[in-house]
Amino acid sequence: MRDLLPWRPKPKDDELLSSWLLRVAVGNSPKLHTFCHIVWPNRHLWNRDLDAMAPSDIVQTLASLTGTSATKAWGTTLPSLEGTLYERVRVNNASRWVLPLGVYHRTRRRAGQQWCGECLRHDPQPYYRKNWRLAISSTCSRHGLVLADRCIECASPAVPHRGDDPNCHVCGSDRRFYPHLPARSETLQFEHNLRSIIAGRARPPATLKHLYPVAFFNLVRQVLSIVTANPRAQRLRDVVCKHHGGDPRPALFETKLGAPELLSSVDRHRMMTMVAHLLDGWPYKFTALSAEAGMWRSWAMRGHQDSIPYEYASVVQRYLGAGPT
């Protein structure tokens, strides 16, 4: 059995593995990489997505050194959500609902680490939440704000293990004082409910409560996909915003791939607002607004067919038109 570290903080509520490891390391050593080299010789922990990879021996060792239960330690990882939010996390390819970091050697090119400056400012010791790595989260329920994903000064993504966190490692701007946008109330409630389902504190809405969580989140992502990257997306956004308000402008993707995980937090927030309305009272509002927008079955069924749940496919087949023949 390993000896306990002198400074051995336990994971905080919803804390990410990388955030927990960083807090443990800086409390026991002047330099992060020195600590990691001593504990895990010849292991390169920071040149890939540590939270997605979650090597079992790294998690087990960190748990042992801090006197933390294996269950609580594993709960800091993104794979801990497998079977609830997604089937599995892919290390070398894009994962559904996981915001990519775009790690290239030690450089991070994607804004995969979101944050709430108010949370960081009020934390006794700032830490990064697991839900901030997920595309279902564009808001902070506690403070009613749209999450940040890039430095306000230099547009660099957050890399907490580099520089003097919570300051930007490039320009030194303090992430705790980021000028957040206020979130829309319906999106706040919608995303709060999604996070509650993941945490096991809630079930899907009444008309969808029979779905397993993975199937429900697949349905949410399918609706999000047709709102953002579909041949009829603009028409659908226009119709939703006409009836419920909001901003129907197209979202800007970081690459040509129209995946929701490649949207900025601000754009994803706008799109999730529309998803919240489309899922409200499923399936009637969805089918009525889709029909008004001229959404045909073939367009509504675009995407990875294996991930489209039966609940969605059956509604599309029953209520949406087949299009011109």
C-alpha positions in Angstrom: 0.0 0.0 0.0 1.3 3.5 -0.9 1.9 6.1 1.7 -0.6 9.0 1.8 0.5 12.3 0.5 1.0 15.2 2.9 -1.6 17.2 1.0 -4.4 15.0 -0.1 -7.6 16.8 -1.1 -10.6 14.7 -2.2 -12.4 15.4 -5.4 -14.9 18.3 -5.1 -18.5 18.1 -6.4 -18.5 17.2 -10.1 -14.7 17.8 -10.4 -12.7 16.6 -13.4 -9.8 14.2 -13.0 -7.4 16.6 -14.6 -8.5 19.4 -12.2 -8.3 17.1 -9.1 -4.8 15.9 -10.2 -3.7 19.5 -10.7 -4.8 20.5 -7.2 -3.1 17.5 -5.6 0.1 18.1 -7.5 0.5 21.8 -6.8 -0.2 21.2 -3.1 2.7 18.7 -2.9 5.3 20.0 -5.3 6.4 23.4 -6.7 6.0 22.1 -10.2 3.2 20.0 -11.7 5.4 18.0 -14.1 8.0 17.2 -11.4 5.2 15.7 -9.2 3.8 13.7 -12.1 7.3 12.4 -13.1 8.0 11.3 -9.5 4.7 9.5 -9.1 4.4 8.1 -12.7 7.9 7.9 -14.2 8.0 8.0 -18.0 4.3 8.6 -18.3 3.2 11.5 -20.4 -0.1 12.6 -18.9 -0.7 16.0 -20.4 -0.1 15.5 -24.1 -3.5 13.8 -24.6 -7.0 14.2 -23.1 -6.5 12.8 -19.6 -10.1 13.1 -18.6 -11.3 11.0 -21.6 -8.4 8.5 -21.5 -8.7 8.1 -17.7 -6.0 5.4 -17.4 -7.1 3.1 -14.6 -3.7 2.9 -13.0 -3.5 6.7 -12.8 -6.9 6.9 -11.2 -6.2 4.1 -8.8 -2.8 5.5 -7.7 -4.3 9.0 -7.2 -7.1 7.5 -5.1 -4.5 5.5 -3.0 -2.3 8.5 -2.5 -5.2 10.7 -1.3 -7.2 8.1 0.7 -10.1 8.5 -1.8 -12.5 5.7 -2.6 -12.1 4.1 -6.0 -15.8 4.9 -6.8 -15.3 8.6 -6.0 -12.0 8.7 -7.9 -13.5 7.1 -11.0 -16.4 9.5 -10.9 -14.1 12.3 -11.9 -13.5 10.8 -15.4 -15.5 11.1 -18.6 -15.8 7.3 -19.0 -17.8 7.3 -15.7 -20.7 8.6 -17.8 -20.6 5.7 -20.2 -24.0 4.0 -20.3 -25.8 7.2 -19.3 -24.8 10.1 -21.6 -23.1 8.0 -24.3 -22.2 4.4 -25.0 -18.5 5.0 -24.7 -15.8 7.6 -24.9 -13.5 7.4 -27.8 -9.9 8.4 -27.2 -8.6 8.7 -30.7 -11.9 9.9 -32.4 -14.6 12.4 -31.7 -16.9 11.3 -28.9 -20.6 12.2 -28.8 -21.3 15.0 -26.3 -17.6 15.4 -25.3 -16.0 18.7 -26.2 -12.7 18.0 -28.0 -9.5 19.6 -26.7 -7.7 19.2 -30.1 -4.5 18.1 -28.4 -1.5 18.2 -30.7 1.7 17.4 -28.7 1.2 19.7 -25.8 -0.9 22.3 -27.6 -4.7 22.5 -27.3 -6.3 23.9 -30.4 -10.0 23.4 -29.5 -12.0 25.2 -26.8 -13.0 22.0 -25.0 -12.6 23.3 -21.5 -15.5 25.6 -20.6 -15.7 27.5 -17.3 -17.8 29.8 -15.2 -15.8 32.7 -13.9 -18.2 33.3 -11.0 -17.8 29.6 -9.9 -14.0 29.9 -10.1 -14.1 33.2 -8.2 -16.2 31.9 -5.3 -14.4 28.5 -5.0 -12.1 28.4 -2.0 -9.7 26.7 -4.4 -10.7 27.0 -8.0 -11.5 23.8 -9.8 -13.1 22.6 -13.1 -16.3 20.7 -13.3 -16.9 17.6 -15.3 -20.1 19.0 -16.9 -17.9 21.9 -18.3 -16.4 19.3 -20.7 -19.8 18.3 -22.1 -21.7 19.7 -25.0 -25.0 19.4 -23.1 -23.7 22.3 -20.9 -23.6 25.8 -22.2 -24.8 27.4 -19.0 -24.0 27.6 -15.3 -27.2 26.7 -13.3 -25.8 28.4 -10.1 -25.1 31.8 -11.6 -27.4 31.9 -14.7 -24.6 32.6 -17.1 -23.4 31.3 -20.5 -20.2 29.4 -20.0 -16.9 30.8 -21.4 -14.7 28.7 -23.6 -12.0 31.1 -24.8 -10.0 33.9 -23.3 -11.7 37.3 -23.6 -8.3 38.9 -24.4 -6.5 36.6 -26.7 -9.1 33.9 -27.6 -6.9 31.1 -26.4 -8.6 28.0 -25.0 -8.3 27.3 -21.3 -5.4 25.1 -20.4 -5.5 24.9 -16.5 -2.3 22.9 -16.1 -0.2 25.5 -17.9 0.7 28.9 -16.5 -0.7 30.3 -13.3 -4.3 29.0 -13.2 -6.9 30.5 -13.2 -5.0 33.0 -15.4 -4.7 32.5 -19.1 -1.4 30.7 -19.9 -0.9 33.0 -23.0 -1.9 36.5 -21.9 -2.4 36.2 -18.2 -6.1 37.4 -18.2 -7.9 36.2 -15.1 -10.7 33.7 -16.0 -12.5 34.5 -12.8 -13.5 37.9 -14.2 -14.7 36.9 -17.6 -17.6 39.1 -18.7 -20.2 36.3 -19.2 -23.5 36.7 -21.1 -26.7 36.0 -19.2 -28.3 32.7 -20.1 -31.9 32.3 -21.3 -34.2 31.0 -18.6 -35.6 28.1 -20.7 -32.1 26.9 -21.6 -31.0 27.1 -17.9 -33.9 24.9 -16.9 -33.5 22.5 -19.8 -29.7 22.0 -19.2 -30.2 21.8 -15.5 -32.6 18.9 -16.0 -30.2 17.2 -18.4 -27.4 17.3 -15.8 -29.9 16.0 -13.2 -30.6 13.0 -15.4 -26.9 12.3 -15.8 -26.5 12.5 -12.1 -29.4 10.1 -11.5 -31.5 12.7 -9.7 -34.1 13.0 -12.4 -35.7 11.1 -15.3 -36.4 12.3 -18.8 -39.6 14.4 -19.3 -43.0 12.6 -18.8 -43.6 11.8 -22.4 -40.1 10.3 -22.7 -39.6 8.8 -19.2 -39.7 5.3 -20.7 -36.4 5.9 -22.5 -33.1 4.8 -21.1 -30.8 7.8 -20.6 -28.5 7.0 -23.5 -31.5 6.8 -25.9 -32.9 10.0 -24.5 -29.6 11.8 -25.0 -29.3 10.4 -28.5 -32.7 11.9 -29.2 -31.6 15.3 -27.8 -28.5 15.2 -29.9 -30.4 14.3 -33.1 -32.7 17.3 -32.6 -29.7 19.5 -31.9 -28.1 18.2 -35.1 -31.1 19.0 -37.3 -31.3 22.5 -35.8 -27.6 23.2 -36.5 -26.5 21.3 -39.6 -29.4 20.2 -41.7 -30.5 21.3 -45.2 -33.7 22.7 -43.5 -31.9 24.0 -40.4 -32.4 27.7 -41.2 -36.1 27.3 -41.9 -36.5 25.3 -38.7 -34.7 27.9 -36.7 -36.7 30.7 -38.3 -40.0 28.9 -37.4 -38.9 28.1 -33.8 -37.8 31.7 -33.1 -40.9 33.2 -34.7 -43.0 31.4 -32.2 -40.7 31.4 -29.1 -38.2 34.1 -29.6 -34.4 33.7 -29.9 -31.7 34.2 -32.4 -32.1 32.2 -35.6 -28.7 33.0 -37.1 -26.7 30.0 -38.3 -24.1 28.6 -35.9 -20.4 28.7 -36.8 -18.5 25.4 -36.7 -14.8 25.2 -36.0 -14.4 22.7 -38.9 -16.4 21.6 -41.9 -17.8 18.8 -39.7 -21.2 20.0 -38.5 -20.9 18.3 -35.1 -22.6 20.1 -32.1 -19.4 19.5 -30.1 -17.6 21.9 -32.5 -19.8 24.9 -31.6 -18.7 27.7 -29.4 -20.5 27.9 -26.0 -22.5 31.0 -27.2 -23.7 29.3 -30.4 -24.5 26.1 -28.6 -26.5 28.0 -26.1 -28.6 29.5 -28.9 -29.1 26.1 -30.5 -30.0 24.4 -27.2 -32.6 27.0 -26.6 -34.4 25.9 -29.7 -33.9 22.2 -28.8 -35.6 22.9 -25.4 -38.7 24.3 -27.3 -38.7 21.4 -29.8 -38.6 18.8 -27.0 -41.3 20.5 -24.9 -44.4 18.4 -24.9 -42.8 15.8 -27.2 -43.7 15.0 -30.0 -46.4 17.5 -30.8 -44.5 20.8 -30.8 -41.6 19.2 -32.6 -43.8 17.8 -35.4 -45.8 20.9 -35.8 -42.8 23.2 -36.0 -40.9 20.8 -38.3 -43.9 20.5 -40.6 -44.2 24.3 -40.8 -40.6 24.5 -41.7 -41.0 22.0 -44.5 -38.8 19.3 -42.8 -39.2 16.1 -44.7 -38.6 12.6 -43.2 -35.3 12.1 -45.1 -33.9 15.4 -43.8 -35.1 14.7 -40.2 -33.4 11.3 -40.3 -30.0 12.6 -41.4 -27.1 11.5 -39.2 -25.7 8.3 -37.8 -28.6 5.9 -38.2 -27.4 3.6 -35.4 -27.6 6.4 -32.9 -31.1 7.6 -33.8 -33.5 6.2 -31.2 -36.7 4.4 -32.2 -38.7 7.1 -30.3 -37.4 9.7 -32.7 -37.6 7.6 -35.9 -41.2 6.5 -35.2 -42.4 10.1 -34.7 -40.7 11.3 -37.9 -42.1 8.3 -39.9 -45.6 8.9 -38.5 -45.9 12.7 -38.6 -43.5 14.2 -41.2 -44.1 14.2 -44.9 -42.1 12.1 -47.3 -41.3 15.0 -49.6 -41.6 15.3 -53.4 -41.8 12.0 -55.3 
